[in-house]
């Protein structure tokens, strides 16, 4: 698996910040990934996590994305996942049982990142 790279990019209006994730996210990179997610959530009302160049992700990485989404909701912010059709990401999420037809009980805003997914 490739080394993880985390790059934060703000849109010109400053309302959305994108966290681009390349390489692989495993338990070994969990601390850096968590810190990048939290820092990005602090900066903008809307966060987009771009995993289109991800080459691998384990259960820890998927759980961190879910946790970041819940943190965003508690803060009145939004978090979206953009996978660009990345088969590696989709297969990992599917294999771990994350893809859903409806959100979890905490998803009162009906914004679960695992329902449907972006392409």
C-alpha atoms as one frame of an Amber mdcrd trajectory, in Angstrom:
protein
   0.000   0.000   0.000   1.234   3.476  -0.848   2.192   6.033   1.789  -0.729
   8.241   2.789  -0.728  11.911   1.784  -3.245  14.357   3.233  -3.718  17.696
   1.487  -6.177  20.382   2.558  -7.509  22.750  -0.113  -9.921  25.657   0.484
 -12.354  26.812  -2.170 -12.015  30.478  -3.230 -15.124  31.478  -1.239 -13.792
  29.790   1.912 -17.017  27.899   2.598 -15.793  24.439   1.613 -12.525  22.777
   2.447 -11.436  19.597   0.701  -9.222  16.999   2.342  -7.563  15.039  -0.474
  -6.436  11.605   0.636  -3.983   9.671  -1.515  -2.214   6.433  -0.769  -3.409
   4.046   1.909  -5.124   4.699   5.224  -4.670   1.957   7.802  -4.427   1.795
  11.564  -0.791   2.909  11.199  -1.905   6.259   9.732  -5.002   6.631  11.931
  -3.583   9.397  14.119  -2.544  11.593  11.185  -5.825  10.938   9.369  -7.868
  11.767  12.484  -5.941  14.992  13.080  -6.388  16.064   9.448 -10.128  15.351
   9.583 -10.564  17.310  12.832  -8.466  20.253  11.626 -10.440  20.421   8.396
 -13.725  20.354  10.316 -12.507  23.270  12.440 -11.827  25.443   9.409 -14.935
  25.283   7.235 -18.699  24.835   7.523 -18.592  22.271   4.714 -15.970  19.558
   4.350 -15.387  17.359   1.333 -13.164  14.311   1.779 -11.794  13.290  -1.612
 -10.811   9.612  -1.550 -10.720   9.209  -5.332  -6.936   8.559  -5.261  -7.011
   6.240  -2.247  -5.118   2.995  -2.820  -6.310   1.235   0.326  -8.290   1.722
   3.518  -8.913  -0.527   6.485 -11.687  -0.647   9.071  -9.981   2.023  11.178
  -9.997   4.501   8.293 -13.657   3.797   7.542 -14.582   4.246  11.209 -12.727
   7.570  11.300 -14.779   8.806   8.330 -17.988   7.792  10.096 -16.866   9.490
  13.302 -15.892  12.651  11.411 -19.363  12.756   9.861 -20.975  12.485  13.297
 -18.651  15.214  14.625 -19.641  17.451  11.717 -23.345  16.941  12.450 -22.857
  17.801  16.134 -21.126  21.027  15.085 -23.827  21.969  12.574 -21.476  21.349
   9.650 -21.633  19.056   6.651 -19.200  16.387   5.537 -19.317  14.703   2.126
 -17.249  11.873   0.712 -16.187  12.035  -2.935 -14.864   8.707  -4.176 -14.836
   9.407  -7.931 -15.835   5.802  -8.538 -12.784   4.487  -6.664 -13.341   0.725
  -6.625 -10.836   0.185  -3.807 -12.743   2.524  -1.493 -16.157   1.175  -2.482
 -15.102  -2.453  -2.064 -13.608  -1.757   1.368 -16.745   0.071   2.543 -19.000
  -2.623   1.129 -16.913  -5.482   2.502 -16.912  -3.960   5.980 -20.696  -3.527
   5.880 -20.697   0.281   5.815 -22.864   0.791   2.698 -26.468   1.271   3.816
 -29.949   1.898   2.474 -30.812   4.170   5.400 -28.639   6.070   7.842 -27.881
   5.004  11.386 -30.180   6.088  14.268 -27.942   9.134  14.936 -28.479  10.361
  11.360 -31.502  12.576  12.028 -30.447  14.897   9.180 -30.605  12.024   6.620
 -27.073  12.844   5.471 -25.324   9.529   6.144 -22.130   9.269   4.093 -22.722
   5.553   3.572 -26.181   5.804   1.963 -25.856   5.666  -1.806 -22.501   7.426
  -2.018 -21.214   9.954  -4.522 -19.754   9.164  -7.874
